[in-house]
Amino acid sequence: MNLILKSRRLLMTKQKSVKGLFIYLLLGIIAFVPLYLKALSTLSTNPAQLEQAREMMGISGSPEMLALLGTLPNYIFLIIALVIGFFTAHKVGLKSVIMHPNAREKSKSEWIKGIKLAIILGSIAGVVIRGFDYLLFPLLPEGLKELIHPYNAIEFLAALLYGGIVEELLMRFGFMSLLVFIFWKLFDRKSAKPSNWVFILAIFVSALLFAIGHYSGTASVTEMTAFIWFRMILLNGLPGFFFGWIYWKHNLELAMLAHMFAHIAVNFLMLIVSFFL
């Protein structure tokens, strides 16, 4: 009887995990909508970028087609990240409330504590990101200065949904989970579970690569000087470290919440500055 009950529980866990996988695939589609609309708006209103996109893709398509083709590869990467995380995260003790039913077994006070931490760290990250730019605004090139303005509705939704959901699925659930698993098997295999240093190393590497992943976007608007490199690594790496730490100590969804609040804090600060200037 016990064996039957255990088998049923295991089957239920697998079913819920697969269900969670499809939930995130659906959320990914929803999150890509504002990103597509943002790309479409840029291509439709900027002839120079439209021509540049046509040259890069080698086709003379409409802005709608180019915007779709530009965002589609990221969804493929999302699918890959979801599959990787699906098979590695639980093996190293990393959790997702939606993916792993056992991650829900927390007291109400623990959940409230985790939510507060995510909001605080995310807000700190957002203030640091935009505060750094305002503090050193005279040193920023014109290309970056033009990007420092309050989000419009589409940009805000793209930041919340794509940044908060998709980027966390890519960098934390997929990439960081894989790094922990690889580092554990290569350098810490004698341990029954990954040591703390394995998680810290994976958090650092994933945060660093998350920061470097902003290279193309940064390089498209300004020359990559030593100062711009420093800014890019610091302002994207520090939040990535926060989000990775929350994923390790709590769960993926709280890392997403922190990422969202980083964007909320960034936009709130820009709204305040624009109101007084």
Short mmCIF file of the C-alpha atoms (twelve columns), coordinates in Angstrom:
data_MODEL
# 
_entry.id   MODEL 
# 
loop_
_atom_site.group_PDB 
_atom_site.id 
_atom_site.type_symbol 
_atom_site.label_atom_id 
_atom_site.label_alt_id 
_atom_site.label_comp_id 
_atom_site.label_asym_id 
_atom_site.label_seq_id 
_atom_site.Cartn_x 
_atom_site.Cartn_y 
_atom_site.Cartn_z 
_atom_site.pdbx_PDB_model_num 
ATOM 1   C CA . MET A 1   0.000  0.000  0.000   1 
ATOM 2   C CA . ASN A 2   2.813  2.411  0.935   1 
ATOM 3   C CA . LEU A 3   4.573  1.619  -2.327  1 
ATOM 4   C CA . ILE A 4   1.393  2.392  -4.269  1 
ATOM 5   C CA . LEU A 5   0.934  5.700  -2.419  1 
ATOM 6   C CA . LYS A 6   4.561  6.674  -3.065  1 
ATOM 7   C CA . SER A 7   4.172  5.818  -6.754  1 
ATOM 8   C CA . ARG A 8   1.026  7.940  -6.963  1 
ATOM 9   C CA . ARG A 9   2.765  10.879 -5.273  1 
ATOM 10  C CA . LEU A 10  5.718  10.570 -7.637  1 
ATOM 11  C CA . LEU A 11  3.381  10.461 -10.636 1 
ATOM 12  C CA . MET A 12  1.472  13.506 -9.340  1 
ATOM 13  C CA . THR A 13  4.740  15.399 -8.875  1 
ATOM 14  C CA . LYS A 14  5.831  14.602 -12.424 1 
ATOM 15  C CA . GLN A 15  2.435  15.606 -13.789 1 
ATOM 16  C CA . LYS A 16  2.500  18.901 -11.924 1 
ATOM 17  C CA . SER A 17  6.066  19.549 -13.050 1 
ATOM 18  C CA . VAL A 18  5.128  18.973 -16.687 1 
ATOM 19  C CA . LYS A 19  2.086  21.174 -16.171 1 
ATOM 20  C CA . GLY A 20  4.398  23.859 -14.786 1 
ATOM 21  C CA . LEU A 21  6.585  23.546 -17.856 1 
ATOM 22  C CA . PHE A 22  3.639  24.287 -20.132 1 
ATOM 23  C CA . ILE A 23  2.486  27.130 -17.885 1 
ATOM 24  C CA . TYR A 24  5.837  28.835 -18.376 1 
ATOM 25  C CA . LEU A 25  5.779  28.170 -22.108 1 
ATOM 26  C CA . LEU A 26  2.410  29.953 -22.232 1 
ATOM 27  C CA . LEU A 27  3.626  32.790 -20.002 1 
ATOM 28  C CA . GLY A 28  6.628  33.093 -22.302 1 
ATOM 29  C CA . ILE A 29  4.349  33.686 -25.290 1 
ATOM 30  C CA . ILE A 30  2.451  36.345 -23.339 1 
ATOM 31  C CA . ALA A 31  5.718  37.974 -22.231 1 
ATOM 32  C CA . PHE A 32  6.964  38.170 -25.812 1 
ATOM 33  C CA . VAL A 33  3.935  40.174 -26.984 1 
ATOM 34  C CA . PRO A 34  5.070  43.546 -25.535 1 
ATOM 35  C CA . LEU A 35  8.634  42.792 -26.654 1 
ATOM 36  C CA . TYR A 36  7.363  42.235 -30.201 1 
ATOM 37  C CA . LEU A 37  5.272  45.425 -30.045 1 
ATOM 38  C CA . LYS A 38  8.284  47.364 -28.780 1 
ATOM 39  C CA . ALA A 39  10.442 46.067 -31.647 1 
ATOM 40  C CA . LEU A 40  7.651  46.778 -34.135 1 
ATOM 41  C CA . SER A 41  7.297  50.346 -32.877 1 
ATOM 42  C CA . THR A 42  11.039 50.921 -33.216 1 
ATOM 43  C CA . LEU A 43  11.204 49.525 -36.750 1 
ATOM 44  C CA . SER A 44  8.061  51.352 -37.869 1 
ATOM 45  C CA . THR A 45  9.233  54.759 -36.668 1 
ATOM 46  C CA . ASN A 46  12.959 54.503 -37.358 1 
ATOM 47  C CA . PRO A 47  13.828 53.964 -41.066 1 
ATOM 48  C CA . ALA A 48  17.543 53.650 -40.300 1 
ATOM 49  C CA . GLN A 49  16.992 50.769 -37.874 1 
ATOM 50  C CA . LEU A 50  14.552 49.171 -40.303 1 
ATOM 51  C CA . GLU A 51  17.195 49.140 -43.025 1 
ATOM 52  C CA . GLN A 52  19.794 47.877 -40.575 1 
ATOM 53  C CA . ALA A 53  17.493 45.012 -39.566 1 
ATOM 54  C CA . ARG A 54  16.880 44.128 -43.211 1 
ATOM 55  C CA . GLU A 55  20.618 44.034 -43.892 1 
ATOM 56  C CA . MET A 56  21.322 41.888 -40.831 1 
ATOM 57  C CA . MET A 57  18.576 39.372 -41.684 1 
ATOM 58  C CA . GLY A 58  19.195 39.483 -45.407 1 
ATOM 59  C CA . ILE A 59  15.532 39.996 -46.285 1 
ATOM 60  C CA . SER A 60  13.439 43.002 -47.288 1 
ATOM 61  C CA . GLY A 61  10.447 42.144 -45.142 1 
ATOM 62  C CA . SER A 62  7.854  44.347 -43.509 1 
ATOM 63  C CA . PRO A 63  8.424  45.777 -40.020 1 
ATOM 64  C CA . GLU A 64  5.916  43.224 -38.696 1 
ATOM 65  C CA . MET A 65  7.846  40.303 -40.169 1 
ATOM 66  C CA . LEU A 66  11.229 41.624 -39.054 1 
ATOM 67  C CA . ALA A 67  9.974  42.270 -35.518 1 
ATOM 68  C CA . LEU A 68  8.636  38.714 -35.344 1 
ATOM 69  C CA . LEU A 69  11.836 37.196 -36.724 1 
ATOM 70  C CA . GLY A 70  13.854 39.299 -34.311 1 
ATOM 71  C CA . THR A 71  12.015 38.012 -31.243 1 
ATOM 72  C CA . LEU A 72  11.448 34.396 -32.341 1 
ATOM 73  C CA . PRO A 73  15.010 33.144 -31.610 1 
ATOM 74  C CA . ASN A 74  14.651 34.270 -28.000 1 
ATOM 75  C CA . TYR A 75  11.572 32.085 -27.618 1 
ATOM 76  C CA . ILE A 76  13.547 29.124 -28.927 1 
ATOM 77  C CA . PHE A 77  16.215 29.874 -26.310 1 
ATOM 78  C CA . LEU A 78  13.440 30.006 -23.715 1 
ATOM 79  C CA . ILE A 79  12.254 26.515 -24.663 1 
ATOM 80  C CA . ILE A 80  15.818 25.205 -24.371 1 
ATOM 81  C CA . ALA A 81  16.276 26.889 -20.974 1 
ATOM 82  C CA . LEU A 82  12.996 25.445 -19.694 1 
ATOM 83  C CA . VAL A 83  13.999 21.930 -20.713 1 
ATOM 84  C CA . ILE A 84  17.451 22.311 -19.123 1 
ATOM 85  C CA . GLY A 85  16.004 23.661 -15.887 1 
ATOM 86  C CA . PHE A 86  13.301 21.010 -15.864 1 
ATOM 87  C CA . PHE A 87  15.937 18.258 -15.754 1 
ATOM 88  C CA . THR A 88  18.598 19.925 -13.572 1 
ATOM 89  C CA . ALA A 89  17.061 22.358 -11.059 1 
ATOM 90  C CA . HIS A 90  15.461 19.789 -8.748  1 
ATOM 91  C CA . LYS A 91  18.625 17.660 -8.781  1 
ATOM 92  C CA . VAL A 92  20.646 20.446 -7.177  1 
ATOM 93  C CA . GLY A 93  17.938 21.694 -4.829  1 
ATOM 94  C CA . LEU A 94  16.866 24.779 -6.774  1 
ATOM 95  C CA . LYS A 95  13.132 25.341 -6.679  1 
ATOM 96  C CA . SER A 96  10.254 26.793 -8.634  1 
ATOM 97  C CA . VAL A 97  6.819  27.063 -7.060  1 
ATOM 98  C CA . ILE A 98  5.171  26.381 -10.408 1 
ATOM 99  C CA . MET A 99  7.545  23.602 -11.461 1 
ATOM 100 C CA . HIS A 100 8.066  21.846 -8.125  1 
ATOM 101 C CA . PRO A 101 5.052  21.204 -5.872  1 
ATOM 102 C CA . ASN A 102 7.269  20.613 -2.821  1 
ATOM 103 C CA . ALA A 103 8.514  24.204 -3.089  1 
ATOM 104 C CA . ARG A 104 5.065  25.329 -1.956  1 
ATOM 105 C CA . GLU A 105 5.456  23.742 1.475   1 
ATOM 106 C CA . LYS A 106 6.386  26.935 3.308   1 
ATOM 107 C CA . SER A 107 4.723  28.722 6.172   1 
ATOM 108 C CA . LYS A 108 2.909  31.979 5.562   1 
ATOM 109 C CA . SER A 109 5.542  33.897 7.539   1 
ATOM 110 C CA . GLU A 110 8.351  32.453 5.402   1 
ATOM 111 C CA . TRP A 111 6.529  33.481 2.232   1 
ATOM 112 C CA . ILE A 112 5.979  37.008 3.521   1 
ATOM 113 C CA . LYS A 113 9.645  37.228 4.517   1 
ATOM 114 C CA . GLY A 114 10.716 36.055 1.054   1 
ATOM 115 C CA . ILE A 115 8.384  38.493 -0.714  1 
ATOM 116 C CA . LYS A 116 9.680  41.404 1.376   1 
ATOM 117 C CA . LEU A 117 13.277 40.420 0.617   1 
ATOM 118 C CA . ALA A 118 12.570 40.196 -3.122  1 
ATOM 119 C CA . ILE A 119 10.896 43.614 -3.157  1 
ATOM 120 C CA . ILE A 120 13.704 45.222 -1.130  1 
ATOM 121 C CA . LEU A 121 16.607 43.728 -3.101  1 
ATOM 122 C CA . GLY A 122 14.875 44.355 -6.424  1 
ATOM 123 C CA . SER A 123 14.174 47.966 -5.497  1 
ATOM 124 C CA . ILE A 124 17.764 48.475 -4.327  1 
ATOM 125 C CA . ALA A 125 19.017 47.076 -7.628  1 
ATOM 126 C CA . GLY A 126 16.756 49.440 -9.564  1 
ATOM 127 C CA . VAL A 127 17.830 52.494 -7.573  1 
ATOM 128 C CA . VAL A 128 21.511 51.573 -8.003  1 
ATOM 129 C CA . ILE A 129 21.075 51.100 -11.760 1 
ATOM 130 C CA . ARG A 130 19.410 54.412 -12.464 1 
ATOM 131 C CA . GLY A 131 21.027 56.298 -9.593  1 
ATOM 132 C CA . PHE A 132 24.455 55.467 -11.024 1 
ATOM 133 C CA . ASP A 133 23.459 56.927 -14.377 1 
ATOM 134 C CA . TYR A 134 22.034 60.101 -12.852 1 
ATOM 135 C CA . LEU A 135 25.083 60.535 -10.632 1 
ATOM 136 C CA . LEU A 136 27.474 60.230 -13.561 1 
ATOM 137 C CA . PHE A 137 25.128 61.631 -16.197 1 
ATOM 138 C CA . PRO A 138 27.680 64.177 -17.552 1 
ATOM 139 C CA . LEU A 139 30.069 61.300 -18.322 1 
ATOM 140 C CA . LEU A 140 27.529 59.269 -20.285 1 
ATOM 141 C CA . PRO A 141 27.611 59.353 -24.095 1 
ATOM 142 C CA . GLU A 142 24.606 60.840 -25.870 1 
ATOM 143 C CA . GLY A 143 23.426 57.429 -27.071 1 
ATOM 144 C CA . LEU A 144 22.911 56.252 -23.485 1 
ATOM 145 C CA . LYS A 145 21.492 59.564 -22.272 1 
ATOM 146 C CA . GLU A 146 18.704 59.251 -24.831 1 
ATOM 147 C CA . LEU A 147 17.668 55.921 -23.292 1 
ATOM 148 C CA . ILE A 148 17.217 57.373 -19.813 1 
ATOM 149 C CA . HIS A 149 13.564 58.376 -19.823 1 
ATOM 150 C CA . PRO A 150 10.370 57.025 -18.214 1 
ATOM 151 C CA . TYR A 151 8.995  53.927 -19.915 1 
ATOM 152 C CA . ASN A 152 5.931  54.146 -22.086 1 
ATOM 153 C CA . ALA A 153 3.244  51.499 -21.546 1 
ATOM 154 C CA . ILE A 154 4.722  48.951 -23.971 1 
ATOM 155 C CA . GLU A 155 8.260  49.419 -22.653 1 
ATOM 156 C CA . PHE A 156 7.039  48.998 -19.083 1 
ATOM 157 C CA . LEU A 157 5.163  45.789 -19.894 1 
ATOM 158 C CA . ALA A 158 8.155  44.449 -21.815 1 
ATOM 159 C CA . ALA A 159 10.434 45.212 -18.863 1 
ATOM 160 C CA . LEU A 160 8.113  43.524 -16.365 1 
ATOM 161 C CA . LEU A 161 7.119  40.477 -18.405 1 
ATOM 162 C CA . TYR A 162 10.141 39.805 -20.586 1 
ATOM 163 C CA . GLY A 163 12.688 40.969 -18.016 1 
ATOM 164 C CA . GLY A 164 10.923 39.584 -14.982 1 
ATOM 165 C CA . ILE A 165 9.780  36.255 -16.408 1 
ATOM 166 C CA . VAL A 166 11.709 35.326 -19.551 1 
ATOM 167 C CA . GLU A 167 15.152 36.562 -18.485 1 
ATOM 168 C CA . GLU A 168 14.832 34.752 -15.153 1 
ATOM 169 C CA . LEU A 169 13.804 31.541 -16.902 1 
ATOM 170 C CA . LEU A 170 16.769 31.904 -19.249 1 
ATOM 171 C CA . MET A 171 19.488 32.992 -16.820 1 
ATOM 172 C CA . ARG A 172 18.418 31.479 -13.516 1 
ATOM 173 C CA . PHE A 173 16.169 28.465 -14.161 1 
ATOM 174 C CA . GLY A 174 18.031 27.329 -17.268 1 
ATOM 175 C CA . PHE A 175 21.601 28.608 -17.163 1 
ATOM 176 C CA . MET A 176 22.305 28.893 -13.429 1 
ATOM 177 C CA . SER A 177 20.707 25.502 -12.693 1 
ATOM 178 C CA . LEU A 178 22.893 23.943 -15.377 1 
ATOM 179 C CA . LEU A 179 26.032 25.631 -14.021 1 
ATOM 180 C CA . VAL A 180 25.357 24.380 -10.488 1 
ATOM 181 C CA . PHE A 181 24.834 20.868 -11.831 1 
ATOM 182 C CA . ILE A 182 28.032 20.955 -13.948 1 
ATOM 183 C CA . PHE A 183 30.217 22.505 -11.222 1 
ATOM 184 C CA . TRP A 184 28.865 19.992 -8.721  1 
ATOM 185 C CA . LYS A 185 29.619 16.985 -10.935 1 
ATOM 186 C CA . LEU A 186 33.047 18.273 -12.016 1 
ATOM 187 C CA . PHE A 187 34.468 19.770 -8.834  1 
ATOM 188 C CA . ASP A 188 32.290 18.672 -5.911  1 
ATOM 189 C CA . ARG A 189 31.204 15.165 -6.816  1 
ATOM 190 C CA . LYS A 190 32.149 13.725 -3.421  1 
ATOM 191 C CA . SER A 191 29.408 15.785 -1.794  1 
ATOM 192 C CA . ALA A 192 25.896 14.355 -1.636  1 
ATOM 193 C CA . LYS A 193 24.589 17.752 -2.685  1 
ATOM 194 C CA . PRO A 194 26.263 20.872 -4.099  1 
ATOM 195 C CA . SER A 195 28.311 22.851 -1.572  1 
ATOM 196 C CA . ASN A 196 27.576 26.520 -0.961  1 
ATOM 197 C CA . TRP A 197 30.612 27.620 -2.977  1 
ATOM 198 C CA . VAL A 198 29.193 25.817 -6.028  1 
ATOM 199 C CA . PHE A 199 26.023 27.903 -5.859  1 
ATOM 200 C CA . ILE A 200 27.961 31.130 -5.265  1 
ATOM 201 C CA . LEU A 201 30.231 30.429 -8.242  1 
ATOM 202 C CA . ALA A 202 27.230 29.639 -10.459 1 
ATOM 203 C CA . ILE A 203 25.458 32.805 -9.300  1 
ATOM 204 C CA . PHE A 204 28.550 34.893 -10.070 1 
ATOM 205 C CA . VAL A 205 29.147 33.340 -13.511 1 
ATOM 206 C CA . SER A 206 25.494 33.573 -14.569 1 
ATOM 207 C CA . ALA A 207 25.309 37.195 -13.354 1 
ATOM 208 C CA . LEU A 208 28.510 38.063 -15.238 1 
ATOM 209 C CA . LEU A 209 27.283 36.475 -18.460 1 
ATOM 210 C CA . PHE A 210 23.896 38.144 -17.984 1 
ATOM 211 C CA . ALA A 211 25.750 41.472 -17.879 1 
ATOM 212 C CA . ILE A 212 27.888 40.635 -20.911 1 
ATOM 213 C CA . GLY A 213 24.701 39.647 -22.721 1 
ATOM 214 C CA . HIS A 214 23.830 43.346 -22.817 1 
ATOM 215 C CA . TYR A 215 26.867 44.030 -25.010 1 
ATOM 216 C CA . SER A 216 25.089 44.130 -28.365 1 
ATOM 217 C CA . GLY A 217 22.386 46.489 -27.096 1 
ATOM 218 C CA . THR A 218 24.950 48.793 -25.502 1 
ATOM 219 C CA . ALA A 219 27.362 48.691 -28.437 1 
ATOM 220 C CA . SER A 220 24.545 49.597 -30.830 1 
ATOM 221 C CA . VAL A 221 24.135 53.018 -29.202 1 
ATOM 222 C CA . THR A 222 27.656 53.946 -28.084 1 
ATOM 223 C CA . GLU A 223 31.358 53.162 -28.337 1 
ATOM 224 C CA . MET A 224 32.477 50.501 -25.860 1 
ATOM 225 C CA . THR A 225 35.045 52.371 -23.768 1 
ATOM 226 C CA . ALA A 226 36.467 51.067 -20.473 1 
ATOM 227 C CA . PHE A 227 33.943 53.179 -18.562 1 
ATOM 228 C CA . ILE A 228 31.019 51.827 -20.601 1 
ATOM 229 C CA . TRP A 229 32.239 48.259 -20.029 1 
ATOM 230 C CA . PHE A 230 32.448 48.935 -16.283 1 
ATOM 231 C CA . ARG A 231 28.960 50.431 -16.273 1 
ATOM 232 C CA . MET A 232 27.485 47.543 -18.246 1 
ATOM 233 C CA . ILE A 233 29.041 44.858 -16.017 1 
ATOM 234 C CA . LEU A 234 28.195 46.622 -12.746 1 
ATOM 235 C CA . LEU A 235 24.648 47.710 -13.497 1 
ATOM 236 C CA . ASN A 236 23.601 44.364 -14.956 1 
ATOM 237 C CA . GLY A 237 25.833 42.048 -12.935 1 
ATOM 238 C CA . LEU A 238 24.815 43.321 -9.487  1 
ATOM 239 C CA . PRO A 239 21.079 42.756 -10.038 1 
ATOM 240 C CA . GLY A 240 21.873 39.360 -11.570 1 
ATOM 241 C CA . PHE A 241 23.747 38.408 -8.399  1 
ATOM 242 C CA . PHE A 242 20.777 39.492 -6.261  1 
ATOM 243 C CA . PHE A 243 18.325 37.503 -8.388  1 
ATOM 244 C CA . GLY A 244 20.551 34.416 -8.360  1 
ATOM 245 C CA . TRP A 245 20.921 34.549 -4.590  1 
ATOM 246 C CA . ILE A 246 17.140 34.780 -4.156  1 
ATOM 247 C CA . TYR A 247 16.664 31.828 -6.527  1 
ATOM 248 C CA . TRP A 248 19.124 29.799 -4.444  1 
ATOM 249 C CA . LYS A 249 17.814 30.721 -1.020  1 
ATOM 250 C CA . HIS A 250 14.113 30.915 -1.887  1 
ATOM 251 C CA . ASN A 251 12.694 30.083 -5.317  1 
ATOM 252 C CA . LEU A 252 12.518 31.153 -8.939  1 
ATOM 253 C CA . GLU A 253 9.281  33.074 -8.596  1 
ATOM 254 C CA . LEU A 254 10.695 35.363 -5.907  1 
ATOM 255 C CA . ALA A 255 13.696 36.013 -8.178  1 
ATOM 256 C CA . MET A 256 11.187 37.029 -10.854 1 
ATOM 257 C CA . LEU A 257 9.443  39.327 -8.377  1 
ATOM 258 C CA . ALA A 258 12.767 40.963 -7.475  1 
ATOM 259 C CA . HIS A 259 13.571 41.460 -11.167 1 
ATOM 260 C CA . MET A 260 10.191 43.075 -11.748 1 
ATOM 261 C CA . PHE A 261 10.641 45.433 -8.819  1 
ATOM 262 C CA . ALA A 262 14.049 46.433 -10.146 1 
ATOM 263 C CA . HIS A 263 12.309 47.698 -13.288 1 
ATOM 264 C CA . ILE A 264 9.533  49.296 -11.230 1 
ATOM 265 C CA . ALA A 265 12.130 51.148 -9.137  1 
ATOM 266 C CA . VAL A 266 14.038 52.236 -12.254 1 
ATOM 267 C CA . ASN A 267 10.901 53.672 -13.836 1 
ATOM 268 C CA . PHE A 268 9.698  55.260 -10.593 1 
ATOM 269 C CA . LEU A 269 13.026 57.044 -10.186 1 
ATOM 270 C CA . MET A 270 12.942 58.256 -13.789 1 
ATOM 271 C CA . LEU A 271 9.387  59.557 -13.314 1 
ATOM 272 C CA . ILE A 272 10.436 61.505 -10.221 1 
ATOM 273 C CA . VAL A 273 13.473 63.019 -11.939 1 
ATOM 274 C CA . SER A 274 11.509 63.916 -15.084 1 
ATOM 275 C CA . PHE A 275 8.824  65.580 -12.948 1 
ATOM 276 C CA . PHE A 276 11.296 67.898 -11.223 1 
ATOM 277 C CA . LEU A 277 13.555 68.597 -14.219 1 
# 
